[in-house]
Amino acid sequence: MKLTEIELHNFRNYVDQTLNFSDGINVFLGENAQGKTNLLEAIYVLALTRSHRTNNEKELINWHSQTAQIKGRLQKRLGTVPIELDLGSKGKRAKVNHLEQAKLSTYIGQLNVILFAPEDLSIVKGAPQVRRRFMDMEFAQMSNRYLYNSTQYKKILKQRNRYLKDLHYKRQKDRVYLDVLSDQLSAYGAEIIYQRLQLLKQLEKFAQNVHSEISQGKEKLAFDYHTTVGADQLGSVESIYQSLLKHFAAIRDKEILRATTLIGPQQDDLHFVINGKEVQSFGSQGQQRTTALSVKLAEIDLMKEQTDEYPILLLDDVLSELDDFRQTHLLTAIQDKVQTFLTTTSLSGVQQELLTNPRIFRISEGNVTLAK
C-alpha cells in the first residue's frame, strides 16, 4: 500500500495544498511549529478519521473555515483507490472511490498506518490506558470484526455505567435490566479479549524476532496480558463470556456502590517481559526503548499478515529520541519495505546514508517546497 498523493483544504494551517509522494521515504523538514507535524496528522486522520493529537475536531479545521477536507490517492495491490474525508460541524463524511460510506467503520481500514512518536515510548512505561488505546487503535485497522465489537462494547459500557449511577442514587431499582446489560457487555467483551489474545500472540512472535536482533540474542521479549478472566478460561469466546458473567454477578453490589463498571477489557493491561522480568518496573531505559521499537516494527509485519498489505509508517520526530544503534536498526528495517513519512527539524542527526533517495519537503510557516 502506498499513498501517492494527498490534498488538503482548510486542514490546520493548510488552506489548499497538494503533495505527491515517493514510494520510499518522505521527509517533512522544518523548525518546530511550522506545520510539518500537521501533514503527518493529516495522513493519520485520513486513515483513522480521528487525530492522535486532539479529541477536539474543531482544532483540525482552519479557523477561517467551517469545514475541512482531506483527499488521498492510494496505490494498492488491486489498483488505485481515491479516498476522501470531510470534517465539519455536522460530523464526518467519508468516501471510497467517490462513493460515500454509510458508516465510518466501513471506511476505516482503507488506509492502514502505524504511527511512532516520542510519546509512543510510553507504551511500555506509561499508564495502562496507553496500552489499551494502542491495542484498540491498531487492531481495529486490521480487523473489521474487532472494530465492530469495540464500538458496540463502548456503547453498552456507557449505558451500563449510566444505569449503575441511577441504581447508586436510587433513581432506578430494577436490577434485572442491569443483568441484561451485563450479559450484552460480557458477550462483546469476550470477543474483544479473545481477539486481543490472538493478535497479541502473533505480534509477540514478530516482536521477539526484532528484539532478539537488536539485543544480539541476549534478551527474550514476551507479552503478558492481564485480565480478570482466569488463564484456564481464555481458550474460547464462550469460556471468557461465562467467566465475565460470573464476575459481574459476584461484584454487582460493589459496582452499584462505586457507580461504575469494574471489570472488562477497558480495565485490562498488557505487560512486557524481558528474560522473565517486567520491563515496566525493572527494565532499563534502553530496554524500554528497545521494547517500544520492537513492538512498533512488529506491527508492520502483523498488519501485512492480517490485511495482505504493508501499512504506511509515520515517524513523528522519533529519530531524535533514539540513539545511533536503534536509529540504524529502525531505518534498515523499513528500507525498501514500507512507505515512510518522517518529520525532523534537521537531517544532521539522521543516519543519512541509510536513506535511499528520500523525497524531502521543506516546511516553513505552512509553505511546502520540494527540496532539490
C-alpha positions, 0 to 999 in steps of 0.5 A: 500500500502506498499513498501517492498523493494527498490534498488538503483544504482548510486542514490546520494551517493548510488552506489548499495544498497538494503533495505527491509522494515517493514510494520510499521515504518522505521527509517533512523538514522544518523548525518546530511549529511550522506545520510539518507535524500537521501533514503527518496528522493529516495522513493519520486522520485520513486513515483513522478519521480521528487525530492522535493529537486532539479529541477536539475536531474543531482544532483540525479545521482552519479557523477561517473555515467551517469545514475541512477536507482531506483527499488521498490517492492510494496505490494498492495491490488491486489498483488505485483507490481515491479516498476522501474525508470531510470534517465539519460541524455536522460530523464526518463524511467519508468516501471510497472511490467517490462513493460515500460510506454509510458508516465510518467503520466501513471506511476505516481500514482503507488506509492502514498506518502505524504511527511512532512518536516520542510519546509512543515510548510510553507504551511500555512505561506509561499508564495502562490506558496507553496500552489499551488505546494502542491495542484498540487503535491498531487492531481495529485497522486490521480487523473489521470484526474487532472494530465492530465489537469495540464500538458496540462494547463502548456503547453498552459500557456507557449505558451500563455505567449510566444505569449503575449511577441511577441504581447508586442514587436510587433513581432506578431499582430494577436490577434485572435490566442491569443483568441484561446489560451485563450479559450484552457487555460480557458477550462483546467483551469476550470477543474483544479479549479473545481477539486481543489474545490472538493478535497479541500472540502473533505480534509477540512472535514478530516482536521477539524476532526484532528484539532478539536482533537488536539485543544480539540474542541476549534478551527474550521479549514476551507479552503478558496480558492481564485480565480478570478472566482466569488463564484456564478460561481464555481458550474460547469466546464462550469460556471468557463470556461465562467467566465475565458473567460470573464476575459481574454477578459476584461484584454487582453490589460493589459496582452499584456502590462505586457507580461504575463498571469494574471489570472488562477489557477497558480495565485490562493491561498488557505487560512486557517481559524481558528474560522473565522480568517486567520491563515496566518496573525493572527494565532499563531505559534502553530496554524500554526503548528497545521494547517500544521499537520492537513492538512498533516494527512488529506491527508492520509485519502483523498488519501485512499478515492480517490485511495482505498489505504493508501499512504506511509508517509515520515517524513523528520526530522519533529519530531524535529520541533514539540513539545511533544503534536503534536509529540504524536498526529502525531505518534498515528495517523499513528500507525498501519495505514500507512507505515512510513519512518522517518529520525532523527539524534537521537531517544532521542527526539522521543516519543519512546514508541509510536513506535511499533517495528520500523525497524531502519537503521543506516546511516553513510557516505552512509553505511546502517546497520540494527540496532539490 
